[in-house]
Amino acid sequence: MSSLAPLPLSTQVTVLRGLGPARAAALQEAGIHTLGDLLMHLPYRYVDRGSIVPLGELEMRGFEPGLEDREIITVLGQVHDVRQTLTRIQRMALTEVLLNDGTGTLKLVFFNQPYLGRSLKIGDRLLAFGPLLEGRHGSEMRGPQIEMMGRAGNGNSKGDGGEIWVRRFLPLYRKMGPISSLVRKKLVEEALLRAHPPEEWLPPELCKHLPDTLSALRLLHQPPDESDGRLLNLRETPAHERLAMEELFAFALGVELRRAGRMKRRGMVVRTTPDLRERLKSFLPFHLTAAQRKAFKEIVDDLTSGHVMHRLLQGDVGSGKTLVAFLSMAMVAETGGQGVLLAPTEVLARQHASTFQRLLGDEAHRLQLLLGPMKAAEKREAMARIASGEARYLVGTHALFQEAVKFSDLRLVVVDEQHRFGVKQREALKQKSGDPHWLVMSATPIPRSLALSLFGDLDQSVLDELPPGRQPVSTRLLDTDSSERAWTLIEKELRSGRQAFVVSPAIDPTDETKVKLRDIQAMESLIRARFPGLDLEVVHGRLKPDDMAARMNRFVRGDAKLLLATTVIEVGVDVPNATVMVVDHAERFGLSQLHQLRGRVGRGVDHSFFMMISGVETERLHALVETQDGFKIAQKDLEIRGPGEFFGTRQAGLPQFQVADLVRDRKLLQNCREAAAKAVAEGLNEAQKDWLQREQERLKLAEVS
């Protein structure tokens, strides 16, 4: 095979031997089309031959009952026995496998995986890893991860493991349909043998002291014996850094090219005059903070530059983003154009419309709200006012994307919570109205590195100070036995004429989890029993929009004293008289979500309280008690949950990196952005453009807005 001509990494993976239709289809489904794709899907774990523990030594290891982070043990042996039963209480499939390596035995226990009883045969060679536990009859592993190292009777199940231990480190790959880890290993070996070293695309300042692409791939698929096993499993070797740098540079280059293209587009110029400045001042309910003034000046500079504005406005809860957005819309509305604010939910759209009405005062008739559930006659009238230009300030939800909606002179689009709107929806709005300016608001503070990735080529303005009068909110974490303290506090605040929120994690007790939760109905019963005769409103996502709006309005007006809700109140509810919020089952929420909820109180002059009830003591929740800085909380949330979970959906527009990690590789991303700006300024050659296009397709970067 070594005499065959070398192949570029862009070669179709089907050239490899042993790829029948089923295996080729499995690779294609996983997004693996070329040799490069195959090699960029790295092992998920490395097993060090020296770390394998003989089964006879396991009984000498002590147990620490109740310790969550037990040491992960790796063992290798042959299947000696397989038994399948049902558990007595829940009638769950229980598979027990007895492993033997000649020095001793170990029982592996698997719950609810009946297929293992059918697929595992006596004599099969298994690698297993997981925490060691003390069972009724000695050591055992419950629910370990396993890898098939050889089938019984195929000559690969004796001695020291046949061909699997050619080197000290054994790479393990995720199973893909009919392609096992061992089959992947063979495909990778052939790909590495036949691959031709690609050209060097990285600028010298990024790849100094790092291996080239093909060397990095070899180091990660066939680690030398002297490799550091800990760094391999942490994905922190120089070889990992090299491949991560390639992905991040491709991303940064794409962003920089889009930005350069945008700067060449002519944007609508919004001219400022002394009269306009006085007009804007007349709308202000109070003086802007220094941060608001700075952010608004950056927006004004964009709107008057002649280029299309693409700017991200982000700040902590209560930092005054909505007021800055309103002033931006007023700039275009008061000079003959239209500004639209897109909100992700009807609750938030109504809240923004209400805020704008207060700011506009006698001019509120120039505002138009457009929502999906509006009656047909209402909707027709609203669309007529938008099309004629009578309505200058427009607020709405996805309803504004409708084909029937025509604009008179749309110059500015403000998007609240951009990651909740799909790229196609934003493009649809752009096609309706030429090339308007874009201002994106984020109610979730996002660390700068992730904001660069999530929001592509947007310039950034950050509001990092709170308006005068906003007080810190006292935050407490209570266990379930201490929850009475929360109800006592609510009672005290209600007696003083103030209002309160209670947040429940689920509408039904079985929502999203097998763990039994106290749902919103059970909480309503508890509250009515604890506070008889209380004016209570209950809101959740299954209510009809009009019903929900009516209930929320009763609370906003002060007719209802307590609002029991799910996370529909996470953003957009402004009730200065509400001074306490209690969140039940706080462990069910992300840190940034809890921080958003906390922002619903502390909006008036009175001291406010945020109480979290949780039966699970976690360091994660203590982060909220210790700081009120949303950026620090978001960073902690990112480190714990990762970007995909942080935003709650993969459609958030995150790049689909194979090696790079947006949290771990923040500094690498910044270096890549600087190098990309320099590369674009100097100009890319055709070969670089071809490479960039392939990388953009592989990482699906074209989908990132």
C-alpha positions, 0 to 999 in steps of 0.5 A: 500500500505504501507504493500508492500515490499520496492523496490530498486530505480533500480526497473522498474517504471512499478510497479507503479499503473495507468501506462497504455501502453501510459503513460509507453511509454511516461516515456520511451521516456523521459528516465525514466525506474526506480523509481530512474529515475522518482525521479531524474526528479525534479519539474521545479518550486515550487508554495508557497500557500502564494504567490498566489495573490487573483484576487481582489487584482491585480488592486491595483498593479501598472504597470511599462511600459517598465520594462523587468523584471516584477515580476512574479505573481501566481494566481489560479481560475476557467475558467469562459469563453473561447473565440477564435479569429484571430488577425486582421493584422497577422491572428494569433490565439488568445485565451482569457481565463477569470479566476475567483476566487470569489474575482475578474477576470483576463484575460489570453491571449495566442497567436498562441495556438489554441488547448487551445480553444478546451482543456480548459472548463468552470469550469476547475481549473487553476494555472497561473503565469507570469508578470502582464500587463495593457490591454485595459480593466484592468489587464491581463497576456499574454502568462502565464504558466498554470497548470491544477489543476482540471477538471470541474465536477470531484469533484476537482475544488472547495473549496481550491483546494482539494488534491493539497494543502496538503502542503505549496509548490506545486511542478510542473512537466513538462508534458510528453505526456499523463502524466500531472503534477498532474499525475506525482505528484501521481506517485512520491508520490507512488514511495517515499512511496515504495522506499527503502533507497539505500546504501551510495555511497558517501565518507564521506567527500562529504556527511557531513552535507547533507541528504541521497539520499532518504531524499533529494528526499523527501525534493524536491518532498514534501518540508516541510512547513518550506522550503525556497521557493526561494532556492527551485526554484534556486535549491540551497538547501542542498537536491539539493546539495546532488543529484548534488554531486552524479551525479558529483561524478559518473562522476568524478569516471568514468573519473578517472577510464578511466585515470587510465586505460590509464596510464596502457596502453603502449604508443609509446615512442618518444625519444629526442636527441640533434640533434632533439632539434636543428632540432625543433629549426630550424623550429621556426620563433621566440622565444617561449613565456614562456607559449608555452615553458611550454606547449611544455615541458608538451607534450614532457614529455608525448611523452617520458613517455611510456604512451599514451598522452591525453592532452588538449592544450587551450589558448586565440585567438592568443596565439600560439596553432598552433605552439606548435601543429606543434612542437609536430607533428615535434617530431614524424615526425622527428623521423620516425613517422607520425603526423596528424592534424584534422580540423573541416572545410576545411577553417581551414585545408587549413590555417593550411596546409599553416602555416605548409608549411611556417614553413617547408620551403624546407621540405614542400614536406613532408606535405600532405593535404587531403580534401573531395572535392579533385579530385579523382586522387588527393585523390588517390595520397594523400592516396598513400603518406600517406600509404607509409610514404612519407608524415609525416605531415598530415592535413585534415578534416573528409576525414581522417576518410575514410576507404580507408585511411591507415597510415604508422606509425601514432603516434600522432593525433592533434584534433582542436576543439574536440567538433565538432568531434563525439566520434565514428569518433575519435574511427574510427581513433584510430582503424586505427592506434593502440594507438596513442598519442592525443593532443586536441586544443581548440580555444574557451577558456574553464573555467577549470571546464567545460573543465574537463567535456567536455574533460573527462580525458585529462591533461591540458596545458594552454597558458595564454600569447600572443606572442610578437607583438600582440596588444590589439584590440580597441573594440566599441559597436555602435547602428544602428544610429551610424553605419556610424562611422564604415564605416568611420573607414573602409574608413580610414584604406583602404586608408592607404593600410590596409584591413578590414572584415565585418561579417553578421549574416545570408545568408538570411533575414529569417535565424534562426529567425522570426526577420528581419535581414540585411542579407549578400546580403543587406550588400553587396549592402550597401558596394558597394554603400558606397565604389564604385569600392572597391575590395570586396570578399563575402564568406558564407557556401553555396559556393562550397569549391573551390570557397570559397578557391579561394575567401579567397585566394584573400583576404589573398594575398591582391588582395581583400581589404574587405572580407564580410563573415558569421562566416565561418571566425570565425577561421583559417583566418590569415591576418596581414594586416587586421586591422578592423572588423565590425560585424552587428547584434552583438546581434545574436552572442555568446560572445565567438564567437564574441571574436573568430571573434575579433581574426582575427584582431590585428595579425600584427604590426598596431593598430586594431579595432573591431566594433559591430553594434547592435540595442539591448543594452545589458550588454552582449555585453559590456563585450567584450568592457571591457575585452580581456581575453577570459577565462573571456568572456567564463565564462560570456558566460557560465553563460548566455547561459549554456554549451549546447548553449555555444558549439552550439550542444548537441553532444558536449559530455556534460554529461546529468545531471538532477540536477548538473549544470556545471557552478553553481557547479564548486567547487562541481566538483573539490571536487568530482574529488579529492575524486574520485582520492582517491577512485580509488587509494584505489580500488572500491568494486563490489557494488560500481562498479555496482552503478557506471555503473547504474549512467553512463548509466543514465547520458549517461556518457559513451558517454563523451570522 
